[in-house]
Amino acid sequence: MLKVVVDATPLLPKPSGVGFYVTNLIRALHALQDQENFQLGIAYQPSLKNWLRGNLEFPDSIQQYSNLHLLPLPVRILNLLATVPNPLLSHFEQSFGLPDIVHGTNYAVYPCQKSLRVMNIYDLTFIKYPNYVNAVVRSYASRIQQCLKWTDLILTISESSKQDIIECLNISPNRIQVTPLASRYHTNYLSKELANKLANSIGYDFSKPYILFVSTIEPRKNINVLIGAFNLLKQKYKIDHHLILIGQKGWHYKPIFAEIERSPWSHCIHHLNYLSDELVALFYSKADVFVYPSHYEGFGLPVLEAMTLEVAVVTSNTSSLPEVAGDAALLVDPNDITGIADAILRVVGDRTLREELIRKGRAQAKRYSWERTAQETLKAYRSLLA
């Protein structure tokens, strides 16, 4: 029987990005074990802070699973040990339970000598657009180069990212498999009763129409240009809409909030910090249009989430976003404020267009599921043993 261990170290109490992927991949793989005749193990390393406190507990989100493996050193120290050959490596390798495959889920994989090694590379922002990431993320480049010395297979999340990896890292296409993401939602995720209950609990006035953005508040997401397009729509077309930005504050967020304060319509721009899945779904479901003008994405999961919850989408014509959106969104140049404003105006002003985009988006979203992601991942694992 195939034995696989997936690294769950990226899981955080408030997951986003990699955390969403790891949570849903583990859940979907776990559900497939009996049907596909393989065994799933889950590995976890404590953060340095938790390790120093003596807190070696597994995250709540994986405690319900069996076959858990705790790696007894914190991430930073173990990564340091793994950069050079040393006699301690074989000792710590025992912590994985000696599986056939070890899957590193966050731009690194442990240099096991008795297991095959799979590594996720989601995108190459830190190489292609280093000005959009902090110093920690920029350091991924050297970490990946180190891990590529022993990595047997790379998983990535779009054909666009695969091409970037081939070109920027000079990797053979045969060493890369694409396992697309999926939405955390399904079409009927919110019943009318639940939506009403949530709307009453949050106390937000949904009577005003709004434009929605959901993601981390950081430069790569191009929020300043979205605010510029919103200002233009308010000034030139006097639209009634507000602009809602949902997401945690990320790297270099202060200039974005300064841009909000400078806006003559700052009272119509609302930032909501990290919300529960249900509340984010509520804001998706009641938006007139979802706008995602990101400069660069490995996948662009919020676009798929919006389509799943039946919202018309405007997004960038760059990186993976056209691949994920298909023909179900209006695609725009992320640097063109006027073009973004025009696309938003078309959607909010044309009910027929909006309904067509919602219909196409619903069909596009059905192409993706976490079961499919797990099946493709399992197929990639088995390709190493063929």
C-alpha positions as CSV (number, residue, x, y, z in Angstrom):
1,M,0.0,0.0,0.0
2,L,1.3,3.5,-0.9
3,K,2.1,5.5,2.2
4,V,2.2,9.3,1.9
5,V,3.0,12.0,4.5
6,V,1.8,15.5,3.8
7,D,3.4,18.4,5.7
8,A,0.8,20.4,7.6
9,T,3.2,22.9,9.1
10,P,1.7,25.9,7.1
11,L,-1.6,25.6,8.9
12,L,-2.4,28.7,11.0
13,P,-5.4,29.6,13.2
14,K,-6.6,32.0,10.5
15,P,-5.7,30.2,7.3
16,S,-5.3,31.9,3.9
17,G,-3.4,31.0,0.7
18,V,-1.2,28.0,1.4
19,G,-3.2,27.2,4.6
20,F,-6.4,26.9,2.6
21,Y,-4.7,24.5,0.2
22,V,-3.2,22.3,2.9
23,T,-6.4,22.1,4.9
24,N,-8.6,21.1,1.9
25,L,-6.0,18.8,0.3
26,I,-5.6,16.8,3.6
27,R,-9.4,16.6,4.0
28,A,-9.9,15.4,0.4
29,L,-7.0,12.9,0.5
30,H,-8.3,11.5,3.8
31,A,-11.7,10.9,2.2
32,L,-10.1,9.0,-0.7
33,Q,-7.9,6.5,1.4
34,D,-10.2,3.5,1.4
35,Q,-11.4,4.0,-2.2
36,E,-7.9,4.5,-3.6
37,N,-6.1,2.0,-1.2
38,F,-3.4,4.3,0.2
39,Q,-2.4,5.5,3.6
40,L,-2.2,9.2,4.5
41,G,0.0,10.5,7.2
42,I,0.3,14.1,8.4
43,A,3.5,15.8,9.6
44,Y,3.7,19.0,11.6
45,Q,6.6,21.1,12.9
46,P,6.0,23.7,15.7
47,S,6.9,27.3,15.2
48,L,10.0,28.5,17.0
49,K,7.7,30.5,19.4
50,N,5.6,27.5,20.3
51,W,8.6,25.3,20.6
52,L,10.3,27.6,23.1
53,R,7.0,27.7,25.1
54,G,6.9,23.9,25.1
55,N,3.7,24.0,23.0
56,L,4.0,21.0,20.7
57,E,0.3,20.4,20.1
58,F,-1.1,19.8,16.6
59,P,-3.3,22.5,15.2
60,D,-7.0,22.1,15.9
61,S,-7.8,21.6,12.2
62,I,-5.9,18.3,12.0
63,Q,-6.3,16.8,15.5
64,Q,-9.3,14.7,14.3
65,Y,-7.0,12.7,12.0
66,S,-5.0,9.6,12.9
67,N,-1.5,8.9,11.8
68,L,0.0,12.3,12.9
69,H,3.7,12.8,13.1
70,L,5.3,15.5,15.2
71,L,8.7,16.7,14.0
72,P,10.4,17.6,17.3
73,L,12.4,20.7,16.2
74,P,11.0,24.0,15.1
75,V,10.9,24.9,11.4
76,R,13.8,27.3,11.4
77,I,16.2,24.9,13.1
78,L,15.2,21.9,11.1
79,N,15.5,23.8,7.8
80,L,19.0,24.8,8.9
81,L,20.0,21.2,9.6
82,A,18.6,20.2,6.2
83,T,20.9,22.5,4.2
84,V,24.0,20.4,4.7
85,P,24.5,16.6,5.1
86,N,24.8,15.7,8.7
87,P,24.2,12.6,10.9
88,L,21.1,14.0,12.5
89,L,19.1,13.8,9.3
90,S,18.4,10.1,9.5
91,H,17.3,10.4,13.1
92,F,14.7,13.1,12.3
93,E,13.6,11.2,9.2
94,Q,12.2,8.6,11.5
95,S,9.6,11.2,12.7
96,F,7.8,10.8,9.3
97,G,7.2,7.1,9.8
98,L,9.3,6.2,6.7
99,P,6.6,6.6,4.1
100,D,7.0,6.1,0.3
101,I,6.5,9.8,-0.3
102,V,7.0,13.0,1.7
103,H,5.1,16.0,0.4
104,G,6.4,19.4,1.4
105,T,3.6,21.9,0.9
106,N,5.3,25.3,1.3
107,Y,8.1,25.8,-1.2
108,A,10.4,23.3,0.6
109,V,10.6,19.5,1.2
110,Y,12.7,17.7,3.8
111,P,15.7,15.9,2.3
112,C,14.6,12.4,3.3
113,Q,16.9,9.6,2.1
114,K,14.4,6.7,2.3
115,S,11.3,8.5,0.9
116,L,10.6,10.2,-2.5
117,R,10.2,13.9,-2.1
118,V,7.4,16.1,-3.6
119,M,7.5,19.9,-3.2
120,N,4.8,22.5,-3.9
121,I,5.7,25.7,-5.7
122,Y,2.6,27.8,-6.0
123,D,4.0,30.8,-7.9
124,L,7.2,32.7,-8.5
125,T,6.3,36.2,-7.3
126,F,9.5,36.4,-5.3
127,I,11.5,35.9,-8.6
128,K,9.4,37.7,-11.2
129,Y,8.1,40.6,-9.0
130,P,10.4,40.8,-5.9
131,N,9.1,44.3,-5.2
132,Y,5.7,42.8,-4.3
133,V,7.0,40.7,-1.5
134,N,8.8,41.1,1.8
135,A,12.3,39.9,2.6
136,V,11.1,36.6,4.1
137,V,9.3,35.6,0.9
138,R,12.2,36.8,-1.3
139,S,14.3,34.2,0.6
140,Y,12.2,31.5,-0.9
141,A,14.3,31.6,-4.0
142,S,17.4,30.3,-2.3
143,R,15.4,27.8,-0.3
144,I,13.8,26.4,-3.5
145,Q,17.2,26.1,-5.2
146,Q,18.5,24.1,-2.2
147,C,15.5,21.8,-2.2
148,L,15.6,21.2,-5.9
149,K,18.8,19.3,-5.4
150,W,16.8,16.4,-3.8
151,T,13.2,17.0,-5.0
152,D,11.8,14.2,-7.1
153,L,8.6,16.0,-8.3
154,I,7.2,19.6,-8.2
155,L,3.4,20.2,-7.8
156,T,2.0,23.6,-8.9
157,I,-1.5,25.0,-9.2
158,S,-1.9,26.2,-12.8
159,E,-0.4,25.8,-16.2
160,S,0.7,29.5,-16.0
161,S,2.8,28.7,-12.9
162,K,4.2,25.6,-14.5
163,Q,5.5,27.6,-17.4
164,D,7.0,30.2,-15.0
165,I,8.8,27.3,-13.2
166,I,10.1,25.9,-16.4
167,E,11.4,29.3,-17.6
168,C,12.7,30.8,-14.4
169,L,14.1,27.7,-12.7
170,N,15.1,25.8,-15.8
171,I,13.2,22.7,-14.7
172,S,12.1,20.0,-17.1
173,P,8.3,19.9,-17.7
174,N,8.4,16.2,-16.8
175,R,9.3,17.1,-13.2
176,I,6.2,19.3,-12.8
177,Q,2.6,18.3,-12.3
178,V,-0.4,20.7,-12.2
179,T,-3.0,20.1,-9.4
180,P,-5.5,23.0,-9.6
181,L,-7.2,24.4,-6.5
182,A,-10.9,24.5,-5.8
183,S,-13.3,26.8,-4.0
184,R,-14.0,26.4,-0.2
185,Y,-17.6,26.9,-1.2
186,H,-20.3,25.1,-3.2
187,T,-23.1,26.7,-5.2
188,N,-25.8,26.2,-2.5
189,Y,-23.4,27.0,0.4
190,L,-25.7,29.7,1.8
191,S,-29.3,29.0,2.4
192,K,-31.7,32.0,2.5
193,E,-32.2,31.4,6.2
194,L,-28.5,31.3,7.0
195,A,-27.9,34.4,4.8
196,N,-30.5,36.3,6.7
197,K,-29.2,35.2,10.0
198,L,-25.6,36.2,9.1
199,A,-26.8,39.6,7.7
200,N,-28.6,40.4,11.0
201,S,-25.7,39.3,13.1
202,I,-23.1,41.5,11.4
203,G,-25.1,44.6,11.4
204,Y,-23.9,45.8,8.0
205,D,-26.4,47.8,5.8
206,F,-26.7,45.7,2.6
207,S,-29.2,48.1,1.1
208,K,-26.4,50.0,-0.6
209,P,-25.0,48.2,-3.7
210,Y,-21.2,47.5,-3.6
211,I,-18.1,46.4,-5.5
212,L,-16.2,43.6,-3.7
213,F,-12.5,42.7,-3.3
214,V,-11.4,39.7,-1.2
215,S,-7.7,38.9,-0.5
216,T,-4.8,39.9,1.6
217,I,-4.2,43.7,1.6
218,E,-0.8,44.0,-0.1
219,P,0.8,45.6,-3.1
220,R,0.7,42.6,-5.5
221,K,-3.1,42.7,-5.3
222,N,-3.2,46.1,-7.0
223,I,-5.7,47.6,-4.6
224,N,-4.5,51.2,-5.2
225,V,-5.5,51.0,-8.9
226,L,-8.9,49.5,-7.8
227,I,-9.4,52.5,-5.5
228,G,-8.5,54.8,-8.4
229,A,-11.1,53.1,-10.7
230,F,-13.7,53.5,-7.9
231,N,-12.9,57.2,-7.5
232,L,-13.3,57.6,-11.3
233,L,-16.7,55.9,-11.3
234,K,-17.9,58.0,-8.4
235,Q,-16.6,61.3,-10.0
236,K,-17.6,60.6,-13.6
237,Y,-20.7,58.4,-13.4
238,K,-22.0,59.1,-9.8
239,I,-22.5,55.4,-9.1
240,D,-24.3,54.6,-5.9
241,H,-21.9,51.8,-5.0
242,H,-19.6,51.4,-2.1
243,L,-16.3,49.5,-2.3
244,I,-15.7,46.7,0.3
245,L,-12.2,45.3,0.8
246,I,-12.1,42.0,2.8
247,G,-8.8,40.6,4.0
248,Q,-6.0,40.6,6.5
249,K,-3.4,43.3,6.4
250,G,-0.3,41.9,4.6
251,W,3.1,43.2,3.7
252,H,3.4,47.0,3.0
253,Y,-0.3,47.7,3.6
254,K,0.0,51.3,4.9
255,P,0.2,53.0,1.4
256,I,-3.1,51.3,0.5
257,F,-4.9,52.7,3.6
258,A,-3.3,56.1,2.8
259,E,-4.8,55.9,-0.6
260,I,-8.2,55.2,0.9
261,E,-7.9,58.2,3.2
262,R,-7.0,60.4,0.2
263,S,-10.1,59.4,-1.7
264,P,-12.9,62.0,-1.8
265,W,-15.2,59.0,-1.3
266,S,-13.3,57.4,1.6
267,H,-16.6,57.2,3.6
268,C,-17.8,54.8,0.9
269,I,-14.7,52.5,1.1
270,H,-14.8,49.9,3.9
271,H,-12.1,47.5,5.0
272,L,-13.2,44.4,6.8
273,N,-10.5,42.3,8.4
274,Y,-10.4,38.5,8.5
275,L,-13.9,37.1,8.5
276,S,-15.3,33.6,8.9
277,D,-15.9,31.6,5.7
278,E,-19.7,32.1,6.2
279,L,-19.4,35.9,6.4
280,V,-17.1,36.1,3.4
281,A,-19.6,34.0,1.5
282,L,-22.4,36.4,2.5
283,F,-20.5,39.4,1.1
284,Y,-19.7,37.5,-2.1
285,S,-23.3,36.6,-2.5
286,K,-24.7,40.1,-2.1
287,A,-22.1,41.9,-4.3
288,D,-23.0,43.5,-7.7
289,V,-19.5,42.7,-9.0
290,F,-16.3,41.1,-7.7
291,V,-13.1,42.8,-8.9
292,Y,-9.7,41.2,-8.7
293,P,-7.1,43.3,-10.5
294,S,-4.1,41.5,-9.1
295,H,-0.8,41.9,-11.0
296,Y,0.3,38.2,-10.6
297,E,-1.3,35.0,-9.3
298,G,-0.3,31.4,-9.2
299,F,-4.1,30.6,-9.3
300,G,-6.4,33.4,-8.1
301,L,-8.7,31.4,-5.8
302,P,-11.0,34.4,-5.0
303,V,-12.0,34.5,-8.6
304,L,-13.2,30.9,-8.4
305,E,-14.9,31.5,-5.1
306,A,-16.9,34.5,-6.5
307,M,-18.0,32.4,-9.5
308,T,-19.0,29.5,-7.2
309,L,-21.2,31.9,-5.2
310,E,-22.7,33.4,-8.4
311,V,-21.1,36.9,-8.6
312,A,-20.0,38.5,-11.8
313,V,-16.3,38.9,-12.0
314,V,-13.8,41.5,-13.4
315,T,-10.2,40.3,-13.2
316,S,-6.8,40.8,-14.7
317,N,-5.7,39.5,-18.1
318,T,-2.3,38.4,-16.6
319,S,-0.6,35.3,-15.2
320,S,-3.0,32.4,-14.3
321,L,-6.2,34.5,-14.0
322,P,-7.4,34.1,-17.6
323,E,-6.8,30.3,-17.2
324,V,-9.0,30.2,-14.1
325,A,-11.7,32.6,-15.3
326,G,-12.1,31.1,-18.8
327,D,-14.7,33.0,-20.7
328,A,-16.7,33.7,-17.5
329,A,-15.2,37.1,-16.6
330,L,-14.3,40.5,-18.1
331,L,-10.6,40.6,-18.4
332,V,-8.7,43.9,-17.9
333,D,-5.2,45.3,-18.0
334,P,-4.4,45.7,-14.3
335,N,-2.5,48.9,-14.9
336,D,-5.4,50.6,-16.8
337,I,-7.6,52.5,-14.3
338,T,-10.0,53.6,-17.0
339,G,-10.3,50.1,-18.4
340,I,-11.1,48.7,-15.0
341,A,-13.6,51.4,-14.3
342,D,-15.3,50.8,-17.7
343,A,-15.5,47.0,-17.1
344,I,-17.1,47.6,-13.6
345,L,-19.5,50.0,-15.1
346,R,-20.5,47.5,-17.8
347,V,-21.3,44.9,-15.2
348,V,-23.2,47.1,-12.7
349,G,-25.1,48.9,-15.5
350,D,-26.1,45.9,-17.6
351,R,-28.3,43.3,-15.9
352,T,-28.2,41.0,-19.0
353,L,-24.4,41.0,-19.0
354,R,-24.2,40.4,-15.3
355,E,-26.5,37.4,-15.5
356,E,-24.6,36.0,-18.4
357,L,-21.3,36.3,-16.5
358,I,-22.9,34.6,-13.4
359,R,-24.2,31.7,-15.6
360,K,-20.8,31.2,-17.2
361,G,-19.1,31.5,-13.9
362,R,-21.3,28.9,-12.3
363,A,-20.3,26.5,-15.1
364,Q,-16.6,27.3,-14.9
365,A,-16.6,26.8,-11.2
366,K,-18.0,23.3,-11.6
367,R,-14.8,22.3,-13.4
368,Y,-12.9,22.5,-10.1
369,S,-13.3,20.5,-6.9
370,W,-11.1,19.4,-4.0
371,E,-11.8,15.8,-4.9
372,R,-10.4,16.4,-8.3
373,T,-7.4,18.1,-6.7
374,A,-6.8,15.1,-4.4
375,Q,-7.2,12.7,-7.4
376,E,-4.7,14.6,-9.5
377,T,-2.3,14.8,-6.5
378,L,-2.6,11.0,-5.9
379,K,-1.9,10.4,-9.6
380,A,1.2,12.6,-9.4
381,Y,2.4,10.6,-6.3
382,R,1.9,7.3,-8.2
383,S,3.7,8.6,-11.2
384,L,6.9,8.5,-9.2
385,L,6.5,4.8,-8.4
386,A,5.5,3.8,-11.9
